Amino acid sequence: MTPTTEPEEHKALRSAVAALGQRHGRNYNREDLWSEAGKLGYLGVNLPEEYGGGGGGITELSIVLEELGAAGCPLLMLVVSPAICGTVIARFGTDKQKRQWLPGIAEGTRTMAFGITEPDAGSNSHRITTTARKDGPDWLLTGRKVFISGVDIADATLVVGRTEDARTGRLKPCLFIVPRDTPGFTRRPIDMELNAAEKQFELVLDDVRLPADALVGDEDAGLLQLFAGLNPERIMTAAFAIGMGRYALSRAVEYARDRTVWNTPIGAHQAIAHPLAQAHIDLELARLMTQKAAHLYDAGDDVGAGEAANMAKYAAGEACVKAVDQAVHTLGGNGLTREFGLASLITAARVARIAPVSREMILNYVSHQTLGLPKSY
């Protein structure tokens, strides 16, 4: 469903991407869909025109991901490659880095993964132990990462490490581009029960030697550059969840209209109709907050976008889980069959609650940052 409050160009984008998604459907081939989306210009709608992008923002890219998800064929790497990595490089990268990476990311011929999560730190950037130290003109990067998506299909990984501040001696976050075949950079697939086209990996960086120009942005910018990527990640995760929830809801509504018991469609019963209506309301509310967060981010309000992006991700994750659960429940046993494509979403929907930041950490953020309550962590 296209929101009536959106400008015409956004409605047109939704319609075009929805048509692409419907052509591929739930049994989509990730490589084929990624390639076609790139050729049509959808993968880089948020990137600068001078580097082959569409000149839009996270608002437009979130529309692309949501509509693909609503058609049953979400592309997880949209969250990672153009949204996180593309955004960070576009905002803070050197001219050489922009020329080297952005055109390929925009057209889908080059892909970049994002490595932040660690075994003992999660996404807590203050506890990241992957460190970079200077060795002449080079950097030596050492550490481990876990639950990193799509490393096997990515040309490089944007790795979050920490360097020592020369003035204070404290460690601060920095971002490095690590090409896939760099010596000392190894990956191991994590055996997941999650049924997704993109695989998860553990990464080991053992004194990975990188040239000086592997560093993205200013060595002293720290958290500013990091959150330039994390806010889009939250917004795009919200779009991913909303699309998934919309797909599940549409299948349930279709089934409730057609499935007849005792000469009456089951959708005529309030026990079926009301929970589906509630799921629709929750998804629409989450979409509004996602649109607000994307608008604030694209307007350059990083502080406002941080609050809204966390709220959007929270709302979308909750709405998605409820929509998927109610959809499966509506279909009964059919909801667990491969034919209807809903059972695999039960696990996937839970991911929207726990990644890239858990619902509890978002509640911590809102209670402390927004409401001014004492910090609990």
C-alpha positions, 0 to 999 in steps of 0.5 A: 500500500502506497502512503498518500502523504508521500511525494509523487516521486516516492510513490513512483519509486515504490510502484516501480520497485514493487513491480520488480519484487513481484517479478522475482517473488518469494523464491527469488535468486539473490544474485539475479535480483541484486543485479537487476536492481543495480541496473535499474539504479535502485541499489544506489538511490542514496549515493551522490550522482557524481559517483553513479548514484541517484542523488537521494538519501536513506529515505529513498533507499528505505523505500526500495528495501521495504517494497522488496520485502513486501514482495517477499524478496528482501535484500539484506545487503541493502542495509550493509553495502549502500546504506552503511558503507556507501553512506560512510564513504560518501560522507567521510571518504577520500576522493580516491575511496569514493571513486574506487567504491561508490560507482560499483556499490551503486550499480551492484557490481561491488559489495561491501560488508560491515564488521562491528560486532565482537564476541565480548562486546556485541555492538558496544563500540566502547568495548571493541577490542579490535585494534589498529596500530601504526607501523611506519606508514601502514596500519596493523589491524588485529581482532575478531568479529562475529555475525558479519553478513555477506562477507563471502560475497563482499569485495571488502569489509568496512571494519570498526577498530580502535586506535590510540589517541596520541593526546590522551592514550584512550582508544577511539573508534576508526573505520578501515576498508579491508579487501577480501583477500588481504593476508591475515584476514580470514572468515569462518561461516557460522552455522545458522538455523536462520534461512537467509540468502546472506550467510553469517561469518566470524572474522579473524584479523591477525596483524592485517597490514593495511596501507594508510589510505585504508582508513576512512575519514579523519582518525580523530572523528571517532563516534561521529563517523561510526554513527553516520553508518549506524543510524542508517543501519537502524532505519534500514533494519526498520524498513526491512522489518516493515516489508517483511511484516507487510508480506506476511500480513498480505498472505494472511489477509488473502487467506482469510478472504478465501478460506471458507469454513461453515459457509463463511470466510474466516476473515469475517470473524473478529477473532481473525479480523481484529488481530490482522487489523491491529498488525496493519495499524502497528506496521503503519505506525512503524512506517511513519516513524521510519519515514521521520527518522529517514527525513531527519537523517537526510536533513543532516540532523544526526542527533534527532535522527539517532533518537528517531532511528532507534524508535523506528527500529524498535517499533518496526521489530515489534510490529514485524514479529506480531504480524508474522506470528498472526499471519502464521496463526491465521493460516494454521497448519498451512502457515508452516508449509513451504508453499505459503512462505511464512514459516521461515519468517518466524526466525527472520522476524526475531532478528528484527528485534535483536539486531543490529541493536536489541530492543532492551538497549533501545529502551535504555537509550530512550529512557536515558537520552530522551527521558533523562532518567539515570543511566543503567548501563 
